[in-house]
């Protein structure tokens, strides 16, 4: 059975990381300090041993070699003649044999070696210096031995270094734990606030900390996301409410007609009843089709885009359209990057709206302007009041005039048209005109998109 790895918090992991880094730094600096002190102490003892040898050589030159003695920091001295015989030694060296056998390298006067377990110093490591003394009878060698320092130099120095390192590592761990905790405290507050948010209550917002840092940006992004979610939820609720209302109306009408016909089957005019029911079914079908279209557009399931001339598309569509009114065309070439079927749906919805309100004439124009293809559909009807120009793009919204002229309308034509325009990177708005209503769709030209 596999054991689960322990799950540590971010605070613990960052504290352990800071502690590990500080431990490595302290270990490196401790070794550097010990190495530097060891080198300095070794150099100092080598210098003393060399000075002791030079003094012994001076005594040799004076003929006073019998008075060789040790000095502070030097454990033993020996003078060896050219034949390898110990001529003089410090009193603590009773054996007549030389304490070392190495000699300075050719061309050099001195040499220092570290020797351990010497016969005269068993169990100890000594720093032995060898110095050549040229004489008329040959080269004499002076040996001076001093205790070698261990790698840690001394227990006192080692204890000081370890104590300082442990204190520094401890302070680093405590400081990192506290600093990371304070840095992550806003995250805990954000998490606690987010846990209070449910799908039915999106009114809560997370607090934004004062300092402009990553957590500040995170809190702002969370609040912006919550704003978008709340707005989307409100739109969905409003859409569901409007859709249920508009779907309920034809269903209720059909039910009432059928129930009334069934109550008096002999007196019912069945052809009229069936005709009325088909009208309600047609309106119900139109609403469902528009709802599916809106859902597909909002899901981003658009058809494949390709370059096309918006003027050619408009002209071709109008050639196959029944014209109950006079339609005036003013078309100029305008290449756009779009889905043909979606743009035809946009044009059809605008034409249906214009023909529904026009008195005699509908004007359709296409032109290129400021890097955009401008599709304008204008009717000579009563127009749209200024305060209602954005409201007509809301779902299931139908002005009083539209309800009178087309009782089977769904109230989704203009919202679908705006959704298609926005899906193509453009806009759909109501603009001023001398008479009637003028709806203008603006879509980027091909070169502008590139």
C-alpha positions as CSV (number, residue, x, y, z in Angstrom):
1,X,0.0,0.0,0.0
2,X,1.4,3.4,-1.0
3,X,1.9,5.9,1.7
4,X,0.6,9.3,1.1
5,X,3.1,12.1,1.1
6,X,2.6,14.6,4.0
7,X,0.7,17.7,2.8
8,X,2.5,20.8,4.1
9,X,1.1,24.3,3.9
10,X,2.7,27.0,1.8
11,X,3.8,28.7,5.0
12,X,5.6,25.6,6.3
13,X,7.2,24.9,2.9
14,X,8.5,28.4,2.5
15,X,9.8,28.4,6.1
16,X,11.6,25.1,5.5
17,X,13.1,26.5,2.3
18,X,14.3,29.6,4.0
19,X,15.8,27.5,6.9
20,X,17.5,25.2,4.5
21,X,19.0,28.1,2.5
22,X,20.2,29.7,5.7
23,X,21.7,26.4,6.9
24,X,23.7,26.0,3.8
25,X,24.9,29.6,4.0
26,X,25.9,29.2,7.6
27,X,27.7,25.9,6.8
28,X,29.6,27.6,4.0
29,X,30.5,30.6,6.0
30,X,31.5,28.4,9.0
31,X,33.8,26.3,6.9
32,X,35.3,29.5,5.4
33,X,35.9,31.0,8.8
34,X,37.4,27.7,10.2
35,X,39.6,27.4,7.1
36,X,40.8,31.0,7.2
37,X,41.6,30.8,11.0
38,X,43.3,27.4,10.5
39,X,45.4,28.7,7.6
40,X,46.3,31.8,9.7
41,X,47.3,29.8,12.8
42,X,49.2,27.2,10.7
43,X,51.1,30.0,9.0
44,X,51.9,31.6,12.3
45,X,53.3,28.4,13.8
46,X,55.3,27.7,10.6
47,X,56.8,31.1,11.0
48,X,57.7,30.5,14.6
49,X,59.2,27.1,13.7
50,X,61.3,28.7,10.9
51,X,62.4,31.5,13.3
52,X,63.5,28.9,15.8
53,X,65.5,27.1,13.1
54,X,67.1,30.3,12.1
55,X,68.2,31.0,15.7
56,X,69.6,27.5,16.0
57,X,71.5,28.1,12.8
58,X,72.9,31.3,14.3
59,X,74.0,29.4,17.3
60,X,75.7,26.9,15.0
61,X,77.6,29.7,13.3
62,X,78.8,30.9,16.7
63,X,79.8,27.5,17.8
64,X,77.2,27.5,20.6
65,X,75.1,24.7,19.2
66,X,75.0,22.8,22.5
67,X,72.6,25.5,24.0
68,X,69.7,24.7,21.6
69,X,66.4,24.9,23.4
70,X,62.7,25.2,22.6
71,X,60.7,28.4,22.5
72,X,57.1,29.3,23.0
73,X,54.9,27.6,20.4
74,X,57.8,25.2,19.4
75,X,57.7,21.7,20.8
76,X,61.2,20.4,19.7
77,X,64.3,21.4,17.8
78,X,67.0,19.3,16.2
79,X,70.2,20.0,14.2
80,X,71.3,17.3,11.8
81,X,74.8,17.3,10.2
82,X,75.5,16.3,6.6
83,X,76.0,12.7,7.6
84,X,72.5,12.5,9.1
85,X,73.6,12.5,12.7
86,X,71.7,14.4,15.4
87,X,74.3,16.9,16.6
88,X,72.1,18.9,19.0
89,X,68.4,18.7,20.1
90,X,66.1,20.2,22.6
91,X,66.1,18.5,26.0
92,X,62.6,16.9,25.4
93,X,64.0,14.7,22.6
94,X,66.0,12.0,24.3
95,X,66.2,9.7,21.2
96,X,69.3,10.3,19.0
97,X,67.4,9.6,15.8
98,X,66.1,12.5,13.5
99,X,62.5,13.5,14.0
100,X,62.0,13.7,10.2
101,X,63.7,12.6,7.0
102,X,62.4,15.1,4.5
103,X,64.6,18.0,3.3
104,X,63.8,21.2,1.4
105,X,63.3,20.9,-2.3
106,X,66.2,21.9,-4.6
107,X,66.7,25.6,-4.8
108,X,64.7,26.3,-1.6
109,X,65.9,26.9,1.9
110,X,62.9,25.7,3.8
111,X,60.0,23.2,3.8
112,X,57.1,22.5,6.1
113,X,55.2,19.2,6.5
114,X,52.5,17.9,8.8
115,X,53.5,14.5,10.4
116,X,51.3,12.4,12.6
117,X,52.3,9.5,15.0
118,X,56.0,10.5,15.1
119,X,58.1,8.2,17.4
120,X,58.8,11.2,19.6
121,X,55.2,12.4,19.6
122,X,53.0,9.4,19.4
123,X,49.3,10.0,18.8
124,X,49.8,13.7,17.8
125,X,50.1,15.5,14.6
126,X,53.1,18.0,14.4
127,X,53.9,20.8,12.1
128,X,57.6,20.1,11.2
129,X,59.7,22.8,9.5
130,X,63.0,21.9,7.8
131,X,65.6,24.7,7.2
132,X,69.0,24.2,5.4
133,X,72.1,25.7,6.9
134,X,75.0,25.7,4.3
135,X,78.4,25.0,6.0
136,X,81.9,24.5,4.7
137,X,81.5,20.8,5.4
138,X,78.1,20.4,3.7
139,X,74.4,21.4,4.3
140,X,73.2,21.0,7.8
141,X,69.4,20.7,8.4
142,X,67.4,22.2,11.3
143,X,64.1,20.6,12.3
144,X,61.6,22.4,14.4
145,X,58.3,20.8,15.5
146,X,55.1,22.6,16.7
147,X,51.7,21.1,17.5
148,X,49.5,21.1,14.4
149,X,46.1,22.7,14.7
150,X,43.1,20.4,14.1
151,X,40.7,21.3,11.2
152,X,38.4,23.1,13.6
153,X,41.3,25.0,15.1
154,X,40.0,24.8,18.7
155,X,36.9,23.7,20.6
156,X,36.2,27.2,21.7
157,X,36.2,28.6,18.1
158,X,34.0,25.6,16.9
159,X,31.5,26.2,19.7
160,X,31.3,29.9,18.9
161,X,30.7,29.2,15.2
162,X,28.1,26.5,15.9
163,X,26.3,28.7,18.4
164,X,26.2,31.7,16.1
165,X,25.0,29.5,13.2
166,X,22.2,27.9,15.3
167,X,21.0,31.3,16.5
168,X,21.0,32.7,13.0
169,X,19.2,29.7,11.6
170,X,16.6,29.9,14.4
171,X,16.0,33.6,13.9
172,X,15.7,33.0,10.1
173,X,13.1,30.2,10.6
174,X,11.1,32.2,13.1
175,X,11.2,35.4,11.0
176,X,10.3,33.5,7.8
177,X,7.4,31.7,9.5
178,X,6.1,35.1,10.8
179,X,6.7,37.0,7.6
180,X,5.1,34.4,5.3
181,X,2.2,34.1,7.7
182,X,1.6,37.8,7.6
183,X,1.9,37.8,3.8
184,X,-0.6,35.0,3.4
185,X,-3.1,36.3,6.0
186,X,-5.0,38.2,3.3
187,X,-5.2,34.9,1.3
188,X,-6.9,33.2,4.4
189,X,-9.3,36.1,4.6
190,X,-10.1,35.8,0.9
191,X,-10.6,32.1,1.2
192,X,-12.9,32.5,4.2
193,X,-15.0,35.1,2.4
194,X,-15.2,33.0,-0.7
195,X,-16.5,30.1,1.3
196,X,-19.6,32.2,2.2
197,X,-20.5,32.7,-1.5
198,X,-23.1,30.4,-2.9
199,X,-24.8,30.1,-6.3
200,X,-27.8,31.9,-4.9
201,X,-25.9,34.6,-3.1
202,X,-23.1,36.3,-5.0
203,X,-23.3,39.6,-3.2
204,X,-20.3,39.1,-1.1
205,X,-16.9,40.5,-2.1
206,X,-13.4,39.7,-0.8
207,X,-11.5,42.5,0.9
208,X,-8.7,44.1,-1.1
209,X,-5.4,44.6,0.9
210,X,-3.8,48.0,0.9
211,X,-0.3,47.2,-0.6
212,X,-0.2,47.0,-4.4
213,X,1.2,43.5,-4.7
214,X,0.2,40.1,-6.2
215,X,-2.4,39.5,-3.5
216,X,-3.9,42.9,-4.1
217,X,-4.2,42.0,-7.8
218,X,-5.6,38.6,-6.9
219,X,-8.3,40.1,-4.7
220,X,-9.3,42.6,-7.5
221,X,-9.4,39.8,-10.1
222,X,-11.6,37.7,-7.7
223,X,-14.0,40.7,-7.2
224,X,-14.2,41.3,-10.9
225,X,-14.9,37.7,-11.6
226,X,-17.6,37.7,-8.9
227,X,-19.1,40.8,-10.5
228,X,-19.2,39.1,-13.9
229,X,-20.7,35.9,-12.3
230,X,-23.4,38.0,-10.6
231,X,-24.2,39.9,-13.7
232,X,-24.4,36.6,-15.7
233,X,-26.6,35.0,-13.1
234,X,-28.9,38.0,-13.1
235,X,-29.1,37.8,-16.9
236,X,-29.9,34.1,-16.8
237,X,-32.6,34.6,-14.2
238,X,-34.1,37.5,-16.2
239,X,-33.8,35.4,-19.4
240,X,-35.4,32.4,-17.8
241,X,-38.2,34.5,-16.4
242,X,-38.9,36.2,-19.8
243,X,-38.6,32.9,-21.7
244,X,-41.0,31.1,-19.4
245,X,-43.5,34.0,-19.7
246,X,-43.3,34.1,-23.5
247,X,-43.4,30.3,-23.8
248,X,-46.3,30.1,-21.4
249,X,-48.5,32.5,-23.5
250,X,-48.9,30.4,-26.7
251,X,-49.1,27.2,-24.6
252,X,-51.9,28.7,-22.5
253,X,-53.7,30.0,-25.6
254,X,-53.6,26.5,-27.2
255,X,-54.8,24.8,-24.0
256,X,-57.7,27.2,-23.7
257,X,-58.8,26.8,-27.3
258,X,-58.6,23.0,-27.0
259,X,-60.5,22.8,-23.7
260,X,-63.2,25.1,-25.1
261,X,-63.6,23.0,-28.2
262,X,-63.7,19.8,-26.2
263,X,-66.4,21.2,-23.9
264,X,-68.7,21.8,-26.9
265,X,-67.4,19.6,-29.6
266,X,-70.6,19.8,-31.7
267,X,-70.7,23.6,-31.6
268,X,-66.9,24.1,-32.1
269,X,-65.6,25.4,-35.4
270,X,-62.7,22.9,-35.7
271,X,-61.1,24.4,-38.8
272,X,-60.8,27.8,-37.0
273,X,-59.6,26.1,-33.8
274,X,-56.9,24.2,-35.7
275,X,-55.9,27.4,-37.5
276,X,-55.6,29.3,-34.2
277,X,-53.6,26.4,-32.7
278,X,-51.2,26.3,-35.6
279,X,-50.6,30.0,-35.2
280,X,-49.7,29.5,-31.5
281,X,-47.5,26.6,-32.5
282,X,-45.8,28.7,-35.1
283,X,-45.1,31.4,-32.5
284,X,-43.9,28.7,-30.1
285,X,-41.6,27.2,-32.7
286,X,-40.2,30.7,-33.5
287,X,-39.4,31.4,-29.9
288,X,-37.7,28.0,-29.4
289,X,-35.6,28.5,-32.6
290,X,-34.5,31.9,-31.5
291,X,-33.6,30.6,-28.0
292,X,-31.5,27.9,-29.6
293,X,-29.8,30.5,-31.8
294,X,-29.0,32.7,-28.8
295,X,-27.6,29.7,-26.9
296,X,-25.4,28.7,-29.8
297,X,-24.1,32.3,-30.3
298,X,-23.4,32.7,-26.6
299,X,-21.6,29.3,-26.5
300,X,-19.3,30.6,-29.3
301,X,-20.4,27.9,-31.8
302,X,-20.3,30.1,-34.8
303,X,-19.8,28.8,-38.4
304,X,-16.4,29.1,-40.1
305,X,-15.4,32.6,-41.0
306,X,-14.1,33.6,-44.5
307,X,-13.5,36.8,-46.4
308,X,-16.7,38.0,-48.2
309,X,-18.1,41.1,-49.7
310,X,-20.9,42.4,-47.5
311,X,-22.5,44.2,-50.4
312,X,-22.7,41.1,-52.6
313,X,-24.2,39.2,-49.7
314,X,-26.9,41.8,-49.1
315,X,-27.7,42.0,-52.8
316,X,-28.0,38.3,-53.2
317,X,-30.2,37.9,-50.1
318,X,-32.6,40.7,-51.3
319,X,-32.8,39.1,-54.8
320,X,-34.4,36.0,-53.1
321,X,-36.6,37.9,-50.6
322,X,-40.2,38.7,-51.1
323,X,-40.6,42.5,-50.9
324,X,-43.9,43.7,-49.4
325,X,-42.5,47.3,-49.4
326,X,-40.2,49.3,-51.5
327,X,-36.5,48.6,-50.7
328,X,-33.9,51.2,-51.8
329,X,-30.3,49.9,-52.1
330,X,-27.1,51.9,-51.8
331,X,-24.3,49.4,-51.9
332,X,-20.5,49.8,-52.0
333,X,-17.9,47.1,-51.8
334,X,-16.9,46.2,-48.2
335,X,-14.8,43.1,-47.6
336,X,-15.3,41.6,-44.1
337,X,-14.2,38.3,-42.4
338,X,-17.3,36.6,-41.3
339,X,-19.8,33.7,-41.4
340,X,-22.2,34.1,-44.3
341,X,-25.2,32.4,-42.7
342,X,-24.8,34.4,-39.5
343,X,-24.5,37.7,-41.4
344,X,-27.6,36.7,-43.5
345,X,-29.4,36.2,-40.2
346,X,-28.4,39.6,-39.0
347,X,-29.6,41.2,-42.2
348,X,-32.9,39.3,-42.2
349,X,-33.6,40.3,-38.6
350,X,-33.0,44.0,-39.4
351,X,-35.1,43.8,-42.5
352,X,-38.0,42.0,-40.6
353,X,-37.9,44.7,-38.0
354,X,-37.8,47.5,-40.6
355,X,-40.6,46.1,-42.7
356,X,-42.7,45.6,-39.5
357,X,-42.6,49.4,-38.7
358,X,-42.1,51.0,-42.2
359,X,-44.9,52.9,-43.8
360,X,-43.8,52.6,-47.5
361,X,-40.0,52.4,-47.9
362,X,-37.0,50.6,-46.4
363,X,-33.5,51.8,-47.3
364,X,-30.5,49.4,-47.1
365,X,-26.9,50.7,-47.5
366,X,-23.4,49.3,-47.2
367,X,-20.3,51.3,-47.3
368,X,-16.7,51.2,-46.0
369,X,-15.9,53.8,-43.4
370,X,-12.9,54.2,-41.0
371,X,-11.8,50.6,-41.3
372,X,-15.3,49.2,-40.9
373,X,-18.1,47.9,-43.1
374,X,-21.2,49.9,-42.2
375,X,-24.6,48.1,-42.8
376,X,-27.5,50.5,-42.3
377,X,-31.2,49.6,-42.5
378,X,-33.6,52.5,-42.3
379,X,-37.4,52.6,-42.3
380,X,-39.8,55.5,-42.6
381,X,-42.0,54.4,-39.7
382,X,-42.7,56.1,-36.3
383,X,-39.1,55.5,-35.1
384,X,-37.7,54.5,-31.7
385,X,-37.8,56.9,-28.8
386,X,-34.4,58.0,-27.4
387,X,-35.1,56.3,-24.1
388,X,-36.0,53.0,-25.7
389,X,-33.0,52.7,-28.1
390,X,-31.0,50.3,-25.8
391,X,-34.1,48.6,-24.5
392,X,-35.0,47.2,-27.9
393,X,-31.9,45.0,-27.8
394,X,-33.0,43.3,-24.6
395,X,-34.4,39.8,-24.9
396,X,-38.2,39.5,-25.2
397,X,-38.6,43.3,-25.1
398,X,-41.3,44.4,-27.6
399,X,-42.5,48.0,-27.8
400,X,-46.2,48.7,-27.9
401,X,-46.1,49.5,-31.6
402,X,-44.4,46.2,-32.4
403,X,-47.0,44.2,-30.4
404,X,-49.8,45.8,-32.4
405,X,-48.3,45.2,-35.8
406,X,-47.0,41.7,-35.2
407,X,-48.6,39.7,-32.5
408,X,-46.5,36.6,-33.3
409,X,-43.2,38.3,-32.8
410,X,-40.7,36.8,-30.3
411,X,-38.8,39.9,-29.1
412,X,-35.5,38.1,-29.9
413,X,-34.7,39.4,-33.4
414,X,-32.7,42.5,-32.5
415,X,-30.9,40.8,-29.5
416,X,-29.8,38.0,-31.9
417,X,-28.7,40.6,-34.5
418,X,-26.6,42.4,-31.9
419,X,-25.1,39.1,-30.7
420,X,-24.0,38.3,-34.3
421,X,-22.5,41.7,-34.8
422,X,-20.5,41.4,-31.6
423,X,-19.4,37.9,-32.5
424,X,-17.8,39.4,-35.6
425,X,-16.0,42.1,-33.6
426,X,-18.5,44.8,-34.4
427,X,-21.5,46.7,-33.0
428,X,-25.2,47.2,-33.6
429,X,-26.8,50.4,-32.5
430,X,-29.8,52.7,-33.2
431,X,-28.7,56.0,-34.7
432,X,-30.4,59.3,-35.5
433,X,-32.3,59.8,-38.7
434,X,-34.7,62.4,-40.1
435,X,-37.7,60.0,-40.1
436,X,-38.2,56.5,-38.8
437,X,-35.6,54.2,-37.2
438,X,-32.1,53.6,-38.4
439,X,-30.2,50.5,-37.2
440,X,-26.5,50.4,-38.0
441,X,-24.2,47.4,-37.8
442,X,-20.4,48.1,-38.0
443,X,-18.1,45.2,-38.7
444,X,-14.2,45.5,-39.1
445,X,-12.9,45.2,-42.6
446,X,-10.6,42.4,-43.5
447,X,-7.4,44.5,-43.7
448,X,-8.4,46.2,-40.3
449,X,-8.7,42.7,-38.7
450,X,-5.4,41.6,-40.1
